[in-house]
Amino acid sequence: MVKITNLCTSCVHIITNPICPYCFSKQVITWLRDKNISAYKMSNIKRYLKKLIIEAEETPSDIRCIVCGSKRVNLCIHCFTNKATKIIEKNTDEEIINNFNEDFNTIIWRVH
């Protein structure tokens, strides 16, 4: 029997770019630092991203993150980006979300 362990827990597709939710969240927060976002909204974004990390890490993983090396890659970059986009949409304006979509190239990953 073949054991397939490189599947996203959200979309069940093969994870080809294994970046853990923690490392990806750090990149999103770093990107947001230069944007004109209130401290309250930034706090909300961080809180929801942390919740997303915790939810993603509930399922054990054998996949190592290419950034930090930890075994906590459960979501493909596409699913994580879609979830992060929804968090940012709720806490920022249209210009910031458009910039996010452009910089993180999320349009091609958008699931409606």
C-alpha positions in Angstrom: 0.0 0.0 0.0 1.2 3.5 -0.9 1.1 6.1 1.9 0.5 9.7 0.6 1.3 12.2 3.3 1.9 15.4 1.3 -1.8 16.4 1.0 -3.4 19.6 2.1 -5.9 19.1 4.9 -8.2 21.7 3.3 -8.3 20.9 -0.4 -6.6 17.5 -0.4 -4.2 18.4 -3.2 -0.5 17.7 -3.1 1.5 20.3 -1.3 4.2 21.5 -3.7 5.5 24.5 -1.9 5.7 23.5 1.7 5.7 26.6 3.8 4.1 26.2 7.3 1.3 28.5 8.4 3.6 30.1 11.0 6.2 31.2 8.5 3.7 32.3 6.0 1.8 34.3 8.6 5.1 36.0 9.5 5.5 37.1 5.9 2.0 38.4 5.8 2.5 40.4 9.0 5.8 41.8 7.7 4.1 42.8 4.5 1.3 44.6 6.4 3.8 46.6 8.6 4.2 49.3 5.9 0.5 49.7 5.3 -1.6 52.3 6.9 -3.6 50.0 9.2 -4.8 50.9 12.7 -3.3 49.1 15.7 -6.7 47.7 16.5 -7.1 46.2 13.0 -3.6 44.9 12.9 -4.2 43.2 16.3 -7.3 41.6 14.8 -5.4 40.3 11.8 -2.6 38.9 14.0 -5.2 37.2 16.3 -7.0 35.6 13.3 -3.8 34.5 11.7 -2.7 32.9 15.0 -6.1 31.1 15.2 -5.5 29.9 11.6 -2.1 28.6 12.5 -3.5 26.7 15.5 -6.3 25.2 13.4 -3.9 24.1 10.7 -1.5 22.5 13.2 -4.2 20.4 14.8 -3.5 17.7 12.2 -0.1 16.1 12.5 2.2 16.5 9.5 5.3 14.7 8.1 6.0 17.6 5.7 8.9 19.9 6.7 8.7 23.6 6.1 11.2 24.9 3.6 11.7 28.0 5.6 12.0 26.9 9.2 12.3 23.1 8.9 9.5 22.3 11.3 7.0 19.5 10.6 3.9 21.5 10.6 2.9 22.0 6.9 -0.7 20.9 6.7 -2.1 23.5 4.3 -1.0 24.2 0.8 0.1 27.8 0.1 -3.0 28.2 -2.0 -5.5 27.4 0.8 -3.5 29.3 3.4 -3.4 32.4 1.1 -7.1 32.2 0.5 -7.8 32.0 4.2 -5.4 34.9 4.9 -7.0 37.0 2.2 -10.4 36.6 3.9 -8.9 37.8 7.2 -7.3 40.8 5.6 -10.4 41.7 3.6 -12.4 41.9 6.9 -9.8 44.3 8.5 -8.5 46.5 5.7 -9.7 48.6 2.7 -9.9 47.7 -0.9 -6.6 49.2 -1.9 -4.7 47.1 0.7 -6.5 43.9 -0.4 -5.8 44.7 -4.1 -2.1 45.2 -3.2 -2.1 41.9 -1.2 -3.6 40.0 -4.1 -1.0 41.5 -6.5 2.0 41.0 -4.2 1.0 37.5 -3.2 -0.5 36.6 -6.6 -3.7 35.3 -4.9 -6.0 35.8 -7.9 -4.9 32.6 -9.5 -5.6 30.7 -6.2 -8.9 32.3 -5.4 -11.6 29.7 -4.6 -15.1 31.2 -4.8 
